[in-house]
Amino acid sequence: MKFKEFGSTGMRVSQITLGTWGMGDVGWDHYDESTRVDAIRTAVDCGINLIDTAPAYNNGAAERVLGRALAQLGVRDKIFISTKCGHLFVDGKVYRRDGSRETVRRQCEESLRNLQTDHVDLMLIHWPDPNTPFEETMDTLNELKKEGKILHVGVSNFSIEQIEEAGKYGLIEAIQPQYSMVYTQQEELIRWAHSKGMACMTYGSLGGGILTGKIRQVREYDPTDSRNRFYKHFQEPLFSEAMKVVGVMDEISQAHNGVALSQIALNWSFQKEYVSTCIVGAQTKEKVLENCAAADWSLSDKEVARLDEAVRTYQAHTV
Ligand SMILES: NC(=O)c1ccc[n+]([C@@H]2O[C@H](COP(=O)([O-])OP(=O)(O)OC[C@H]3O[C@@H](n4cnc5c(N)ncnc54)[C@H](OP(=O)(O)O)[C@@H]3O)[C@@H](O)[C@H]2O)c1
């Protein structure tokens, strides 16, 4: 496994962060708990030391799976946990933003219970809530920090302006934006955050799975599936353009004895100096092993340039 400093937090984190959105059982394939525990055990064995979750991932279900797994495996002290606040999944149907003091406090207490821990290493505001002043949310997080319930604060899905505003009320040490070869819209924000000393954990690092090359045709997904609404490149007109990026990845894979495409996607991101760690959702041991092998090799400068070119072409067709 490769590691990088995580901004100013003093944490040194693995190239891959294990993501648990799918483990909440929303719009993803379903696995039994022993398969998921096996994936988490494998991740820890491979050197992954950061696991990302959120109360919004099926109303705490993902946190509870993770909490049970960490307790069962006895590995809480080997990993950092990032979870989130200020975003609710209501009635198993709709997401709602709520950064109020009451909700942030309640969610933090519930997360600690779900995760079977006395602190979370990183607490992120999941989405900016336009109806609550950032001052209120940040004040609450500062209090939770003083109480030792959270160690560091970060934000997800915030713009530069929103980070600057929230940053007036407390230290923001990490960002969590979407970033991959099929989603580079946040690159300016990521570079800016890096210049300010913040850590960056990217989500959708495999483009929700499209950058594994295992999906080559447009498919129908369940109406609640994130590949219908959240990751727009699973549908046309983006899908065909994304397949051209995958085509370039295929050629690079051949030059590396047929290496898994997921590893190319993860190395492309991690080799950017401004990416600290790539979050990857994977719920089986086999996928975790395949992804972690990215750390065993690197893309050449020429290959990165080739992929960058493919990404620029993709972007030009998508903006
Ligand atoms: N802050 C936010 O707003 C936000 C938003 C989205 C995601 N996130 C975080 O980022 C994490 C990752 O994002 P994501 O899960 O949406 O997208 P992702 O990691 O880009 O893709 C996950 C998908 O790729 C599949 N996959 C993983 N490794 C694979 C492999 N080697 N071969 C084939 N398929 C593979 C997974 O399959 P299986 O699930 O079947 O194993 C899953 O369907 C989430 O779990 C969550 O922690 C945060």
The ligand as a Gaussian input file, in Angstrom:
#p B3LYP/6-31G(d) Opt

LIG

0 1
 N      -19.570000      12.729000      -0.088000
 C      -20.439000      12.306000      -0.965000
 O      -21.404000      13.002000      -1.309000
 C      -20.254000      10.945000      -1.574000
 C      -20.986000      10.584000      -2.716000
 C      -20.772000       9.330000      -3.268000
 C      -19.859000       8.466000      -2.682000
 N      -19.176000       8.827000      -1.541000
 C      -18.216000       7.907000      -0.888000
 O      -17.311000       7.400000      -1.853000
 C      -17.407000       5.977000      -1.895000
 C      -17.116000       5.493000      -3.289000
 O      -18.076000       5.991000      -4.194000
 P      -19.060000       5.048000      -4.944000
 O      -19.154000       3.770000      -4.177000
 O      -20.277000       5.825000      -5.222000
 O      -18.335000       4.847000      -6.353000
 P      -17.028000       4.080000      -6.833000
 O      -16.149000       3.704000      -5.725000
 O      -16.454000       4.877000      -7.941000
 O      -17.667000       2.767000      -7.489000
 C      -18.282000       1.776000      -6.709000
 C      -18.788000       0.684000      -7.648000
 O      -17.662000       0.054000      -8.282000
 C      -17.754000      -1.354000      -8.062000
 N      -16.372000      -1.854000      -7.956000
 C      -15.416000      -1.530000      -7.044000
 N      -14.263000      -2.166000      -7.310000
 C      -14.495000      -2.923000      -8.410000
 C      -13.706000      -3.809000      -9.170000
 N      -12.425000      -4.031000      -8.871000
 N      -14.270000      -4.424000     -10.241000
 C      -15.558000      -4.197000     -10.566000
 N      -16.367000      -3.353000      -9.891000
 C      -15.832000      -2.728000      -8.827000
 C      -18.546000      -1.524000      -6.772000
 O      -19.093000      -2.802000      -6.713000
 P      -19.735000      -3.493000      -5.408000
 O      -20.404000      -2.418000      -4.599000
 O      -20.694000      -4.463000      -5.984000
 O      -18.617000      -4.172000      -4.670000
 C      -19.565000      -0.407000      -6.927000
 O      -20.625000      -0.826000      -7.780000
 C      -18.799000       5.667000      -1.329000
 O      -18.912000       4.332000      -0.884000
 C      -18.873000       6.686000      -0.230000
 O      -18.113000       6.259000       0.882000
 C      -19.350000      10.052000      -1.014000

